[in-house]
Amino acid sequence: MLSGGLDSILAIKIVQEQGIEVSAVHFVTPFASTDRNNSSAEAARVAINGMGVVIREIFLTDAYLDMIINPRHGYGKNMNPCADCHILMCREAKKVMEEIEAQFVVTGEVVGQRPMSQNRNTLRLVEKESGLQGLLLRPLSAQLLPPTIPEKEGWLDREMLMSFSGRIRRPQIELAESYGIGGYPSPAGGCLLTAKEFSRKVKDLLDYNAMSMHDVELLKVGRHFRLNAETKLIVGRDKRENQRIEELAQASDYIFRPTKANGPSALLRGKYDAEKTTLAAEIVARYCDGNEATYDIVFRLQSSGKSEILTVKPKRNTMLSELRI
């Protein structure tokens, strides 16, 4: 199971060193946090370049969204259902294992590295609920865990596995250096659901609406404002986000942008009236360049293209903080 981070790279290398043939599976989730120019799968490919491993990508969509909405084992500090996420991925890995007639599954998990998903109780839970009892090998911490079937059967030597634990990265870095592995990504990032600001957006969406893949893509861009229970405004923060917001607009959405000043594009979604469109224009005006008393903001209905212009004063920051998600 290859995330593309150093731990999963090392897990592959450790078992390869014992003559084990490895096939990698990389899970692409709706909430993967990646560089703007690279998919998580591409980052994983780069990470193991030259290691002789074929990568299979698996896209987790509907099942993943269902898990986010109702995680059996709850959320972490934010909206991250880490235990359920690991169980889902391990179940999918088990299917691949059986399909290609592999004999066990390897992950880069380290005991105690992550408080919710990599404590001993959760590691046991994941193994049990995924159906991989005895077949889930964690080479970086194997000597701290009960022997797995591959170890008991002598498919590999337990003494050549590691006993890493906790959040200190020095042992992994030193092991990577001994293998000549470099250029691996920073451990920062990962899942957007662990980020406080993004989690607020997810929670707000679940409080008021169902969640679709389209909704998830929109959560990834812009500043989000809740105008009322049925209406939300998303305001772009740069040129890329402005373009993405307009790409994601649906037929019933309104698109806002300034006419004579540099400023953001914004998307208004939900039930709106003259009061709400004026409020949306005032918020857009707040993020326009300059220090004008008023701004002309054009807004159009996406389906018809029909547009109008509102001349508004920028909304005060104190009011914005009450509306911002």
Stockholm file with secondary structure:
# STOCKHOLM 1.0

chainA/1-325         MLSGGLDSILAIKIVQEQGIEVSAVHFVTPFASTDRNNSSAEAARVAINGMGVVIREIFLTDAYLDMIINPRHGYGKNMNPCADCHILMCREAKKVMEEIEAQFVVTGEVVGQRPMSQNRNTLRLVEKESGLQGLLLRPLSAQLLPPTIPEKEGWLDREMLMSFSGRIRRPQIELAESYGIGGYPSPAGGCLLTAKEFSRKVKDLLDYNAMSMHDVELLKVGRHFRLNAETKLIVGRDKRENQRIEELAQASDYIFRPTKANGPSALLRGKYDAEKTTLAAEIVARYCDGNEATYDIVFRLQSSGKSEILTVKPKRNTMLSELRI
#=GR chainA/1-325 SS CCCSSHHHHHHHHHHHTTTCCCCEEEEECTTEECCTTCCHHHHHHHHTTTSCCCEEEEECCHHHHHHHHSCTTCCCSSSCCHHHHHHHHHHHHHHHHHHTTCSCEECCCCBTSSTTTSSHHHHHHHHHHTTCTTTEECTTTGGGSCCCHHHHTTSSCGGGSCCCBSSCCHHHHHHHHHHTCCCCCCSSCEEGGGSHHHHHHHHHHHHHSCCCHHHHHHHTSSEEEEEETTEEEEECSSHHHHHHHHHHCCTTCEEEEESSSCCCCEEEEESCCHHHHHHHHHHHHHTSSSCCSCEEEEEEETTTCCEEEEEECCCCHHHHHHHBC
#=GC SS_cons         CCCSSHHHHHHHHHHHTTTCCCCEEEEECTTEECCTTCCHHHHHHHHTTTSCCCEEEEECCHHHHHHHHSCTTCCCSSSCCHHHHHHHHHHHHHHHHHHTTCSCEECCCCBTSSTTTSSHHHHHHHHHHTTCTTTEECTTTGGGSCCCHHHHTTSSCGGGSCCCBSSCCHHHHHHHHHHTCCCCCCSSCEEGGGSHHHHHHHHHHHHHSCCCHHHHHHHTSSEEEEEETTEEEEECSSHHHHHHHHHHCCTTCEEEEESSSCCCCEEEEESCCHHHHHHHHHHHHHTSSSCCSCEEEEEEETTTCCEEEEEECCCCHHHHHHHBC
//
